[in-house]
Amino acid sequence: MIDLTQKDSLLDTELFDMLSQSATDVYFYVCDFTAGRTRWSAGAVAEFELQDEYMEASDWMWLCRIHPEDQEKFVRDLEHMMSGKNGDVHHCEYRIRNRAGQYVWIRSRGVLRRDQNGVPTFFAAVLRNMGLNPKYDTTTNLYTVHEFRARLYETLARPDQAGGILLFDIDDFSRINGSHDYAFGNQVLRAFAEKLLSLHLPGFLFRMDGDKFAYWMDDAEPEDLETVFARYNTAAAELLVGDEEIPLVLTGGYVLYPADGNRAEDLHRRLEVAMNTAKHSAPGSLCAYTAEMYRDEQRINALRSAIHRAVLHDFEGFSLQYQPQIYTRSGKCPAAEAILCWSAADHPDVTHEELMAALEDSGDILAVGRWALEQALRQVRIWQQVVPEFGISMDISSRQIIQKGFLEIVCQLAQDYALPPNTLCLELNNGCYAAGDRHLSDLTRILRSHNITVALDGFSPEWFSVEMLRKLNPRWVKLSSDFAGDAEDAVNPALPALLALFHQLGIYVCIKGISTRPQAALAARAGADFVQGPLYARPLAAEAFVAEYIQPQRA
């Protein structure tokens, strides 16, 4: 147990004591990685009802208080700092729950210090409480997204109002943060905002989330917004930050009101739809919201509502299918992946990706995930009466792993169904990486202690160092066949070396999505332990899976 009363760290200086008492809306936080403890200023302890000034590693405690919509960007920013992408600087704005149960906006600025080997030693941050709805963005001096929303509600409350709104962002802005640092990125945003304001165009300019901006013009016609966007794009292409040229490219979308909607939530969402359509179809362009987009949006909303009703009606229409995971050398099937499916008469062709996106958006993934896990465990327990060590794996989403009580539910279900050790595997998808390495390390450690294995599904080398893999210690890593290559003349030269590294760390490798024999041959030659994909079988109903893969293994 860490002694939280020890007084031999930067956490315990008189300067920290003085700063801790100096303001009620500014908080201080220091983390000593070596000692494994943190200290929070007295104001933070009181405002956010923290356990104490001194605590063991408290990032998970803080993450649980952050608004669910802001958790991913908070974790991503910390990950970029830890990896050096942000130049050891943390700068993030997010909402967090205070002692009154309200979500207030926090602007957090922090600096990481490393030892001579590059290992983090200290992290210190200053957090400013901006209240419920800050009016001005301090980086750009533009109106904030809160002012945008307030103006939207106020304007649409008057039926005689008409105008247009343009939403745009800076393409590939993360490249600037990556090639410079986060502080320089803020300089770019400030210089960009100043240049746009210097054009003296009529209307209002807002800084939205991240590198998004909005322009609002009353009585606007499409050509007015197109002209504004063209002038903004020209200005962005000629941006100077100090003496350095930083040319930017903008992509945007626009709506007209009341033609494209008379509800604030609808217009804001349709702005995002229009801009995202432009980003997917023609980056650097401007896209008007259209009726076709509206129909697509209506379909998505209808799908989300239908799935929610199905959840409320005892998971009506939900089912599991099973795809075999095959030993590369022997061709035997020791395990299967359980894949969630859903169908209804009025939604006959819902893909797995659409289903998961709808469940994530609505939050129904929490209830459905538990239902699906229990169904899978019940099924594999039956199969284990024929093949005693047969395994089952299932995708887990980021929403699930940050759910309070998730680990307890999983471990209890595994115990209830008396699974043999290491026959249940939870596959963490790409979205789970946003939870942060510390939370993932704790999660995998607890699961291993209950004989539940972990796989990293969709593994991306850019996310993980060797040290990170050692901390997480997954049993499996799943690579896409796209990463491996699709034919003998298109082999990824890094694949054999990567697989050798995994094997050195004691990690099995499964290459998924195998659809051709050249892919299968490549996977075997590179050293993959398992393969999975339509070449062997598409996902099957339980009865078909038994006939094809369980019964042939009967002793």
SEFITI-272443 format. One record per residue (C-alpha): x, y, z; residue in one letter. Coordinates in steps of 0.25 Angstrom, whole numbers, plus 5000, padded with zeros to 4 digits. Last residue first. Example, Ala and Ser with C-alpha at 12.3 -4.5 7.8 and 13.67 -1.06 7.14 Angstrom:
// SEFITI-272443
505549965029S/504949825031A/
// end
This chain:
// SEFITI-272443
494348504886A/493348594879R/494148694870Q/493348664857P/492048704866Q/492648844869I/493048904856Y/492048884845E/490848824852A/491048914864V/491249034856F/489949014848A/489149004861E/489749124867A/489549214855A/490749234846L/491649354843P/492349334830R/493249214829A/494649174825Y/494949274814L/493949364821P/494949404832G/495749354843Q/497249314845V/498049264856F/499549254860D/500049344850A/501449314846G/501749404834A/501649274825R/500249234831A/499649374829A/500249384815L/499649244811A/498249294817A/498349424809Q/498749344796P/497549254799R/496549374799T/495549424809S/496349444822I/495649554830G/496449524843K/497849494845I/498049434859C/499349454867V/499649394880Y/500449474890I/501649424899G/502449544898L/503449484888Q/502249434880H/501749574878F/503149624874L/503149504864A/501849544859L/502349684856L/503549644849A/502749554840P/501749664837L/502749774834A/502949744820P/501449754817N/501249654806V/500649704793A/501249604783D/500849484790E/499449534791A/498449614800D/499449684810G/499549664825A/498949804829F/497749774820D/497649634826S/497349714839S/498149674851L/497649614864K/498549614876V/498349504887W/498649474901R/498749624904P/499949664914N/499349804916L/500649854923K/501549774914R/500849824902L/500949964907M/502449944908E/502549894894V/501950024890S/500450034885F/499550124878W/500350144865E/500449994864P/498949984862S/498249854867F/496849834861G/496449744872D/497349744885L/497049614892A/496749594906V/496749464914T/495749434926I/496449344937N/495849434948H/497149494951S/497349514937R/496149604936L/496649684948I/497949714941R/497349744928T/496449844934L/497549914942D/498449924929S/497249974921L/497050084932H/498550124932R/498650114917D/497550214914G/496050194912A/496250244897A/496850104894Y/495450044895C/495050114882G/495950014875N/495249894879N/495549814892L/495249664890E/494849594902L/495249444903C/494549334911L/495249204911T/496349244919N/496049164931P/494849064930P/493549134930L/492649114943A/491449184937Y/491249264949D/492749304951Q/492849354937A/491549434939L/492149494952Q/493449534945C/492649604934V/491749674943I/492849714953E/493649774942L/492449854936F/492149914950G/492250054946K/492250064930Q/493650104925I/493849974919I/492449964913Q/492450104906R/493850064900S/493249944893S/493449794896I/493549694884D/493349554888M/494149424889S/493749284892I/494649164895G/494549014894F/495348944906E/494348834909P/493948804894V/492648724896V/492148774909Q/492848904905Q/491848934894W/490748944905I/491649044913R/491849114900V/490449144898Q/490149194912R/491349284911L/490949344898A/489549374903Q/490149434915E/491049524907L/489949564898A/489049614909W/490149684916R/490549754903G/489049784900V/488849864913A/490149944912L/490049954896I/488750034898D/489450164900G/488750224888S/489950254880D/490750124884E/489550044880L/489350114867A/490750094863A/490749954867M/489549924858L/490150004847E/491449924847E/490749794848H/489949824836T/488449844836V/487849784824D/486349744828P/485949874835H/484449874834D/484249724837A/485349734848A/486749684849S/487849684859W/489249624860C/490349614871L/491549534867I/492149424876A/493549384872E/493849244872A/494949154878A/495749024877P/495449004862C/496448904855K/497248944843G/498548884849S/499548984846R/498749114845T/497849084856Y/496449134852I/495549234859Q/494149194855P/493049304853Q/491749294862Y/490449364861Q/489749434872L/488249484873S/487449604874F/486049614868G/485349644881E/486349684892F/485249674904D/484349774898H/485149894903L/486349854895V/485449844882A/484849984885R/486350034885H/486649964872I/485450024865A/485850164870S/487250154865R/486750104852L/485750214851A/486850314854N/487750254844I/486750244833R/486350394836Q/487750434835E/487850364821D/486550434817R/487050564822Y/488350544814M/487550524802E/486750654805A/488050734805T/489050804814Y/489950884805A/491350844804C/492650924803L/493950874798S/495350854803G/495150704805P/494150644794A/493350524797S/493650484812H/493950624817K/492750684809A/491850584816T/492350614829N/492050764827M/490650734823A/490350644834V/491050734845E/490150844840L/488950754840R/489250724855R/489250874859H/487950894850L/487250784857D/487650814871E/487150964869A/485850924863R/485251004851N/485850914840G/486550924827D/485651034821A/485551114834P/486751134834Y/487851104823L/488851004826V/490350994822Y/491550894821G/493050914822G/494450874818T/495550964821L/497050954816V/498151024824L/499551084819P/500451104831I/501551194826E/502551224837E/502951374841D/502051384853G/500851294849V/500551324834L/499251284828L/499151284812E/498351164810A/497451204822A/497051334815A/496651274802T/495851174810N/495151284817Y/494851354805R/494251234798A/493451204810F/492851344811V/492551344796T/491851204798E/491051264810L/490551374802D/490251294789E/489351204798P/488551324802E/488651394816A/487651474823D/488451464836D/489851414835M/490551314844W/491951264843Y/492351134850A/493751084854F/494250944857K/495750924861D/495350864875G/493950894878D/493251014873M/493951154871R/492851244866F/492851354856L/491651454854F/491051524842G/491651634833P/493051604828L/494151694834H/495251614827L/496151644839S/495251544847L/495651434838L/497151464840K/496951474855E/496351344856A/497451274848F/498551344856A/497851294869R/497651154863L/499051144859V/499551194872Q/498751084879N/499450984870G/500751044874F/500451004889A/499950864885Y/501350834878D/502050844865H/501950724855S/500850654863G/500050774866N/500050824852I/499750684847R/498550684856S/497950794848F/497750694836D/496650784830D/496250904837I/494750914841D/493550974835F/492051004839L/491251104832L/489951154837I/488851224828G/487751324830G/486251344833A/485551394845Q/484051424845D/483751304854P/484451354866R/484851244875A/485851194865L/486651314868T/486751304883E/487051154882Y/488151174872L/488751294879R/488851204892A/489451094884R/490551184878F/490751254891E/491051114897H/491951084885V/492851194889T/492951334883Y/494251374877L/495451414886N/496351304879T/496951234891T/496151304902T/494851254895D/493751354900Y/492351334906K/492651224916P/491451144919N/491351064932L/492551114939G/493951134933M/494651064945N/496151074942R/497050954943L/498550964945V/499350834942A/500550764947A/501150634942F/502350574948F/503350454945T/502950404931P/504050314925V/504950374914G/506150314919N/506750444924Q/505550464933D/504150514928R/503350634931R/501950654926L/501250794926V/499850834928G/498650924924R/497250894927S/496050974923R/494850924931I/493450944927W/492350914938V/491450794938Y/490450804950Q/490350704961G/490450804972A/491850754976R/492350774962N/492150684949R/493250714938I/493150774925R/494350784916Y/495450874910E/496850814907C/498250854908H/499350754911H/500750774907V/501850674906D/502050714892G/500650684888N/501050554880K/502050514891G/501350384894S/500950424908M/500350554902M/499650494891H/499050394901E/498650504910L/497950574898D/497250444894R/496750424908V/496050564909F/495550554895K/494850414898E/494250464912Q/493650584906D/492250524902E/492150444915P/492350574923H/493550554932I/493350504946R/493750364943C/495050414936L/495450484950W/495350354958M/496050274946W/497250374946D/497350364961S/498750294963A/498750284979E/498150394986M/498650524994Y/497650644994E/496550544999D/495350464994Q/494950574984L/493650644985E/493750724972F/493750864977E/494350834991A/495550744986V/495750844975A/495850964984G/496850884994A/497750864982S/497950724977W/499150634980R/499450504973T/500150374976R/500950264970G/502350304976A/503050294963T/501850354955F/501750474964D/500450544959C/500150684962V/498850764961Y/498450904963F/497150974963Y/496651114959V/495251154962D/495351174977T/496751244977A/498051244985S/497851134995Q/498451024987S/499551124982L/500051144995M/500150994999D/500750964985F/501851064988L/502051005002E/502450874994T/501850744997D/501450694983L/502950724978L/503250594987S/503750555000D/502650575010K/502050435012Q/500550435016T/500050355004L/500850235008D/500550144996I/500050005000M/
// end
